[in-house]
Amino acid sequence: MAVAPSAGASASPQTKPAASLQPLALYIHWPFCVTKCPYCDFNSHVRGNIDEEGWKRALLADLAHEAEATRGARLTSIFFGGGTPSLMAPDTVAALIEAAIRHWDAAPDLEITLEANPSSVEAARFLGFRAAGINRVSLGLQALDDAALRLLGRPHDLAQGLAALDCAQRIFPRVSFDLIHSRPGQTVEAWEAELARALSFGTGHLSAYQLTIEPGTRFETLARKGLLDLPEEEAAATMFERTAELCASAGLHAYEISNHARKGEESRHNLAYWTYADHAGIGPGAHGRRGRRATLRHRRPEAWAEAVARHGHGIEEEAFVPPAVAAREALVMGLRLAGGIDPGLFHARTGLPLAGAVDPVARQRLEVLGLLAAGDRLRVTDAGRGLLDAILAELAAPLEPGSRSAT
């Protein structure tokens, strides 16, 4: 039975008032893809035959284990990621949503996102996903150019992508899509034109990522051989800056380094990661941070499924996260946000005060340079957004064993 989550949809036996429940984001990983993109280092796999009923049972078991481990939590978001979750049957998605709402107290505005690839076959499933309870879709368009799509190894062409976007906007209350800039051979002018076209579609959220060459990918092999004509660093930096400017002019503010949204359209699930809130992850390779404990599930799909069959869950490692490690993770995530890091929330979620987790000398110097904003919140300025890695390396120095304060 498909459901649309609402305030009365939860059958969870919680007894605490909703306001006192710990917020929890749930990530569900579907690891299978039709093809492996040459730039992708995600935990995705191509398989000829998939026993979907078996996978559904295993995911439901893994989910039940996480629910038992997070009693007293309030579910604020569900995110189906991958891989390609839109390859799942809508009935499988519905069963997982129903189980999540049964196990946890669900927020009345529960955000339920599904990542989708825009092939025409998967777009035909959108009505089924909506009936299952999906209320937000993140569409992997990646480019608005057929040659670029072929270069990126995408299994769709531009016509299929635009048709899927149109279909998604008619069916789902909230739609986001991804684009990749700084692609081989791309100029600043070409990216500006492509982005302007993307913004004309009127979606409330856009993720625009710079192409990075990740270890172990086919693109890394090509780059090592000098066979990728990547833009110069200055051109890539200009594309990054122009992305924020053009999105802002269209009413989509850069609330995170690579994510732009109208007010109220921000991804609540991703905000849980970026603010270091508790999150449970199920499925192959999924990570979790809950109750100051880190969980990591078996990465290879078959190993994960075997572990679930043996133990009732797919966890490979589970360990307490020391405050210093939690603080470093929270810094890495929180500084990506335009609003920066709230000191009270940081302390509550890491066990360390924000002032004690950063190098005060480095912080003062970075404020003088205009790369950090002055004030209680730790926030990168517009000028510092493109230098985030260098800023983090200085600020987090006290958290590194044997490190000295910057001078």
C-alpha positions, 0 to 999 in steps of 0.5 A, spaced: 500 500 500 502 506 497 502 512 502 503 519 503 507 521 509 503 526 514 502 528 521 498 522 522 502 517 518 506 514 524 505 508 527 511 508 531 510 507 539 514 514 541 512 517 548 516 523 548 513 529 545 515 531 538 519 537 540 524 533 545 525 527 540 532 527 536 532 529 529 534 523 524 536 523 517 535 516 513 539 514 507 538 508 503 543 506 498 541 502 492 548 501 489 546 499 481 547 503 475 546 501 468 553 503 466 559 506 470 560 513 469 567 515 467 568 520 473 564 517 478 567 514 484 561 513 488 559 506 490 555 504 484 555 497 480 553 494 474 549 487 474 546 483 469 541 480 474 538 483 480 533 479 485 529 485 487 525 482 492 531 479 495 534 486 496 527 489 498 527 484 504 535 485 506 534 493 506 528 492 510 532 488 515 537 493 515 532 499 516 529 495 522 536 494 525 537 502 525 531 503 527 532 499 534 539 503 534 536 510 534 529 509 539 527 516 541 529 519 534 524 523 530 525 522 522 526 528 518 528 526 512 529 520 507 534 520 501 534 514 496 541 515 493 546 511 489 547 508 484 541 509 481 535 509 485 530 510 480 531 503 477 528 500 483 521 498 483 516 503 486 513 498 490 520 497 493 520 504 495 513 504 498 515 498 502 521 502 505 518 508 506 512 505 510 517 501 514 521 507 516 514 511 518 512 505 522 519 504 526 520 512 527 516 518 529 515 521 522 515 529 522 509 532 519 513 535 513 518 529 512 522 530 506 523 524 501 528 525 496 529 520 490 535 520 485 533 519 478 537 518 472 533 521 466 532 516 461 525 515 458 524 508 461 525 511 468 521 517 467 515 513 466 516 510 473 515 517 476 507 517 477 509 510 481 514 514 485 510 519 487 504 514 489 509 511 494 511 517 497 516 521 494 515 528 494 522 531 492 526 528 486 533 530 484 535 529 477 542 527 474 542 531 468 549 533 468 549 537 462 545 540 457 549 538 451 549 531 447 556 531 446 558 533 453 553 527 455 557 522 451 563 524 454 561 524 461 558 517 459 551 518 461 546 513 459 541 519 456 541 524 451 539 531 452 532 530 449 530 525 454 533 529 460 529 535 458 523 530 457 524 527 464 525 534 467 518 536 464 515 530 467 518 531 474 516 538 475 509 536 473 508 530 478 513 532 484 512 538 489 519 539 489 525 538 483 532 539 483 537 537 478 545 536 477 550 540 473 557 539 472 561 545 470 569 545 468 568 539 463 573 537 458 574 543 453 568 547 456 569 555 456 567 560 461 562 563 456 559 556 454 558 554 461 554 561 462 550 560 456 548 553 459 547 555 466 542 561 463 538 555 460 538 551 466 535 557 470 530 558 465 527 551 467 524 554 473 526 549 478 527 551 486 534 547 487 540 546 483 546 543 484 552 545 480 559 541 481 565 542 478 568 536 475 573 533 479 578 527 477 577 522 482 582 516 484 580 510 480 576 512 475 577 512 468 577 520 467 583 519 472 587 514 467 585 519 461 588 525 465 594 521 467 595 520 460 594 527 458 588 525 454 583 530 458 583 537 456 581 540 462 580 548 463 585 552 467 584 553 474 583 560 473 577 558 468 574 553 473 574 558 478 571 563 474 565 558 472 564 557 480 564 564 481 559 566 475 555 560 478 553 563 484 552 570 481 547 567 475 543 563 480 543 569 485 540 573 480 535 568 478 533 567 485 536 561 487 541 563 493 548 559 494 546 556 501 552 551 500 558 551 496 555 547 490 548 548 492 543 553 490 535 554 492 530 559 493 528 560 500 524 554 503 527 549 497 534 547 501 535 540 501 533 538 508 536 532 508 543 534 506 542 540 511 542 534 516 549 532 514 552 539 513 550 541 520 552 534 523 545 532 525 544 524 526 543 520 520 542 513 519 545 509 513 543 503 510 545 499 504 551 497 501 557 502 503 552 507 507 555 511 512 552 513 519 553 518 525 548 516 530 549 517 538 556 519 537 557 513 533 560 512 526 557 506 522 560 503 516 556 498 512 560 493 507 561 496 500 560 490 495 553 489 494 554 481 495 558 482 501 553 487 504 547 482 503 551 476 506 552 480 512 545 482 512 543 474 512 548 472 517 547 478 522 540 482 520 544 488 518 550 490 513 554 493 518 562 492 517 564 497 522 561 501 528 565 505 533 565 511 538 567 518 534 572 521 539 570 529 540 576 531 536 574 527 530 567 529 530 569 536 531 574 536 525 568 532 521 563 538 523 568 543 521 569 540 514 561 540 513 559 546 516 564 551 513 560 549 506 554 552 508 553 560 507 550 561 514 556 558 517 557 554 523 552 555 529 557 555 536 551 552 540 549 546 535 556 545 534 558 544 541 552 539 542 553 535 536 561 534 537 562 535 545 567 540 544 566 548 544 567 551 537 572 556 540 576 550 542 576 546 536 579 552 531 586 555 531 584 562 534 590 565 531 589 562 524 581 565 525 583 572 526 588 572 521 583 569 516 578 574 518 583 580 517 584 577 510 577 577 509 576 570 508 572 569 514 566 573 517 567 576 524 562 574 529 560 568 533 558 564 527 564 561 524 563 563 516 566 563 510 565 570 506 564 570 499 571 571 498 573 565 501 568 560 498 573 558 493 579 557 498 575 552 503 580 547 503 586 551 505 582 555 510 580 548 513 587 546 513 589 552 517 583 552 522 583 545 524 590 545 525 589 544 533 585 537 531 591 534 528 595 530 532 602 533 533 600 539 529 602 546 532 598 553 531 599 557 525 603 563 526 
